[in-house]
Amino acid sequence: MLRCLPTFRARAARAMSTTPSLVQIEKKDNYAIVRLSRAPVNSLNMELLQAIDEAVQSLEQDKNIKGMILSSTNPKIFSAGLDITEMYQPKTKRLREFWRAFQNTYLRLYTTPLATVAAIEGHSPAGGCLLAMCCDSRVMSLGGPLIGLNETKLGIVAPFWMRDVMVNTIGHRETEKMLGLGLQVNALRGKEIGLIDEAVPVEQVHSVAEKLLLEWLSIPSSARKLTKAMMRDETAQKLRSRLDEDRSNFVDFCETDKVQSALAGYLAALKKKAEAKAAK
Ligand SMILES: CC/C=C\CCC/C=C/C(=O)SCCNC(=O)CCNC(=O)[C@H](O)C(C)(C)COP(=O)(O)OP(=O)(O)OC[C@H]1O[C@@H](n2cnc3c(N)ncnc32)[C@H](O)[C@@H]1OP(=O)(O)O
């Protein structure tokens, strides 16, 4: 048994060195850069959601770390939102675990005492937009990338807590339009409506994100954390008190024929677009 141990350890080490990590953490002096790293588009499957949750939790436990920049290893895509293949033709048990992972990741990121800034270089639809909105500030690159909650365009409905976070960020009327019409906007329009704090050329996204983070970190820490809690706890508590009900609503909705056929159509359209791109 003891003789097996080094072999087992060597295998585990090899596996760890070859399995790409879904989230990369780079620690700086008193903050970390957390890069989503699930090719090709950082679609949020259960494992990526759990990895984000664990990454934030581990940074919260590190006494030297006071803040984080949430970013992507893919400069063209921040995150494509929830992985649609998790919701299409699902197994109920996995679907339930997937939604719980989404709820947990939202609650962790929205209420973390760390100061958080989203550095958005590329597209950020739906669940990607939620991750960005959970941060204290958002910097986005000018030009092509779009951000927004586009769920209605897919024929699905965002849960109340995604709506609440958007209302807290851009107000009721703008949310009504963005959410109802499934709109995605570029950085300039995002800045006009308060969804984005800074719209800058792509090469400046990280330096401006760092500047914003340092501004948050210049505030006396306990005052900053208590104020964040005061602003956000009520919204988070609304979901905490209804976790199971929200999950049941999602699972029931997702498993309807109507939603399954909408997801099938959307996946087929994505595939067709990808094939046309590859053929060029
Ligand atoms: C029932 C549910 C009820 C309630 C849930 C409410 C909450 C839902 C939240 C969500 O997040 S839903 C997901 C919404 N996301 C989107 O609409 C984004 C869809 N994707 C795109 O628009 C584009 O892919 C892009 C992100 C702009 C990137 O474009 P690009 O041209 O760079 O890549 P391409 O489109 O070719 O995609 C590459 C590859 O990735 C697959 N893909 C893309 N997005 C997703 C996704 N969200 N889930 C799963 N897979 C995705 C795409 O099909 C291609 O795959 P292929 O290479 O195998 O063809």
The ligand as an SDF file (V2000), in Angstrom:
LIG
                    3D

 59 61  0  0  0  0  0  0  0  0999 V2000
  -34.3920   27.2220  -19.5770 C   0  0  0  0  0  0  0  0  0  0  0  0
  -33.5500   28.2760  -19.0550 C   0  0  0  0  0  0  0  0  0  0  0  0
  -34.3040   29.1680  -18.2220 C   0  0  0  0  0  0  0  0  0  0  0  0
  -33.7820   30.1500  -17.5730 C   0  0  0  0  0  0  0  0  0  0  0  0
  -32.3350   30.4420  -17.6120 C   0  0  0  0  0  0  0  0  0  0  0  0
  -32.1710   31.9200  -17.5920 C   0  0  0  0  0  0  0  0  0  0  0  0
  -30.7330   32.3070  -17.4240 C   0  0  0  0  0  0  0  0  0  0  0  0
  -29.9620   32.0880  -18.6500 C   0  0  0  0  0  0  0  0  0  0  0  0
  -28.7920   32.5850  -18.7650 C   0  0  0  0  0  0  0  0  0  0  0  0
  -27.9170   32.3370  -19.9250 C   0  0  0  0  0  0  0  0  0  0  0  0
  -26.7690   32.6600  -19.8310 O   0  0  0  0  0  0  0  0  0  0  0  0
  -28.4900   31.5920  -21.3710 S   0  0  0  0  0  0  0  0  0  0  0  0
  -27.1210   31.6190  -22.5030 C   0  0  0  0  0  0  0  0  0  0  0  0
  -27.1710   32.8600  -23.3210 C   0  0  0  0  0  0  0  0  0  0  0  0
  -25.9740   32.9870  -24.1660 N   0  0  0  0  0  0  0  0  0  0  0  0
  -25.9900   33.3730  -25.4240 C   0  0  0  0  0  0  0  0  0  0  0  0
  -27.0340   33.6540  -25.9810 O   0  0  0  0  0  0  0  0  0  0  0  0
  -24.6770   33.4430  -26.1350 C   0  0  0  0  0  0  0  0  0  0  0  0
  -24.6500   32.5410  -27.3270 C   0  0  0  0  0  0  0  0  0  0  0  0
  -23.3720   32.6420  -27.9990 N   0  0  0  0  0  0  0  0  0  0  0  0
  -23.0330   33.6550  -28.8080 C   0  0  0  0  0  0  0  0  0  0  0  0
  -23.7350   34.5860  -29.0110 O   0  0  0  0  0  0  0  0  0  0  0  0
  -21.7000   33.5500  -29.4510 C   0  0  0  0  0  0  0  0  0  0  0  0
  -21.2630   32.2290  -29.3740 O   0  0  0  0  0  0  0  0  0  0  0  0
  -20.6170   34.4660  -28.8030 C   0  0  0  0  0  0  0  0  0  0  0  0
  -20.5500   34.2960  -27.3150 C   0  0  0  0  0  0  0  0  0  0  0  0
  -20.9200   35.9310  -29.1610 C   0  0  0  0  0  0  0  0  0  0  0  0
  -19.2450   34.0950  -29.4130 C   0  0  0  0  0  0  0  0  0  0  0  0
  -19.2870   34.1640  -30.8060 O   0  0  0  0  0  0  0  0  0  0  0  0
  -18.1330   33.4830  -31.6510 P   0  0  0  0  0  0  0  0  0  0  0  0
  -18.4420   33.7770  -33.0790 O   0  0  0  0  0  0  0  0  0  0  0  0
  -16.8020   33.8960  -31.1600 O   0  0  0  0  0  0  0  0  0  0  0  0
  -18.2290   31.9400  -31.3200 O   0  0  0  0  0  0  0  0  0  0  0  0
  -19.3030   30.8910  -31.8870 P   0  0  0  0  0  0  0  0  0  0  0  0
  -20.6560   31.4940  -31.8900 O   0  0  0  0  0  0  0  0  0  0  0  0
  -18.7980   30.3540  -33.1520 O   0  0  0  0  0  0  0  0  0  0  0  0
  -19.2870   29.7740  -30.7550 O   0  0  0  0  0  0  0  0  0  0  0  0
  -18.2050   28.8630  -30.6280 C   0  0  0  0  0  0  0  0  0  0  0  0
  -18.7420   27.5580  -30.0800 C   0  0  0  0  0  0  0  0  0  0  0  0
  -19.2900   27.7840  -28.7880 O   0  0  0  0  0  0  0  0  0  0  0  0
  -20.6540   27.3380  -28.7520 C   0  0  0  0  0  0  0  0  0  0  0  0
  -21.4120   28.2190  -27.8230 N   0  0  0  0  0  0  0  0  0  0  0  0
  -21.5090   29.5380  -27.8760 C   0  0  0  0  0  0  0  0  0  0  0  0
  -22.2290   30.0030  -26.8510 N   0  0  0  0  0  0  0  0  0  0  0  0
  -22.6180   28.9260  -26.1350 C   0  0  0  0  0  0  0  0  0  0  0  0
  -23.4020   28.7560  -24.9490 C   0  0  0  0  0  0  0  0  0  0  0  0
  -23.9180   29.7910  -24.2670 N   0  0  0  0  0  0  0  0  0  0  0  0
  -23.6010   27.5060  -24.4950 N   0  0  0  0  0  0  0  0  0  0  0  0
  -23.0750   26.4330  -25.1510 C   0  0  0  0  0  0  0  0  0  0  0  0
  -22.3180   26.5440  -26.2880 N   0  0  0  0  0  0  0  0  0  0  0  0
  -22.1000   27.7760  -26.7590 C   0  0  0  0  0  0  0  0  0  0  0  0
  -21.1140   27.4560  -30.1920 C   0  0  0  0  0  0  0  0  0  0  0  0
  -22.2400   26.6420  -30.4120 O   0  0  0  0  0  0  0  0  0  0  0  0
  -19.8810   26.9980  -30.9350 C   0  0  0  0  0  0  0  0  0  0  0  0
  -19.8490   25.5650  -30.8010 O   0  0  0  0  0  0  0  0  0  0  0  0
  -19.2700   24.6230  -31.9510 P   0  0  0  0  0  0  0  0  0  0  0  0
  -17.8700   25.1230  -32.2100 O   0  0  0  0  0  0  0  0  0  0  0  0
  -19.3190   23.2550  -31.3670 O   0  0  0  0  0  0  0  0  0  0  0  0
  -20.1580   24.7910  -33.1560 O   0  0  0  0  0  0  0  0  0  0  0  0
  1  2  1  0
  2  3  1  0
  3  4  2  0
  4  5  1  0
  5  6  1  0
  6  7  1  0
  7  8  1  0
  8  9  2  0
  9 10  1  0
 10 11  2  0
 10 12  1  0
 12 13  1  0
 13 14  1  0
 14 15  1  0
 15 16  1  0
 16 17  2  0
 16 18  1  0
 18 19  1  0
 19 20  1  0
 20 21  1  0
 21 22  2  0
 21 23  1  0
 23 24  1  0
 23 25  1  0
 25 26  1  0
 25 27  1  0
 25 28  1  0
 28 29  1  0
 29 30  1  0
 30 31  2  0
 30 32  1  0
 30 33  1  0
 33 34  1  0
 34 35  2  0
 34 36  1  0
 34 37  1  0
 37 38  1  0
 38 39  1  0
 39 40  1  0
 39 54  1  0
 40 41  1  0
 41 42  1  0
 41 52  1  0
 42 43  1  0
 42 51  1  0
 43 44  2  0
 44 45  1  0
 45 46  1  0
 45 51  2  0
 46 47  1  0
 46 48  2  0
 48 49  1  0
 49 50  2  0
 50 51  1  0
 52 53  1  0
 52 54  1  0
 54 55  1  0
 55 56  1  0
 56 57  2  0
 56 58  1  0
 56 59  1  0
M  END
$$$$
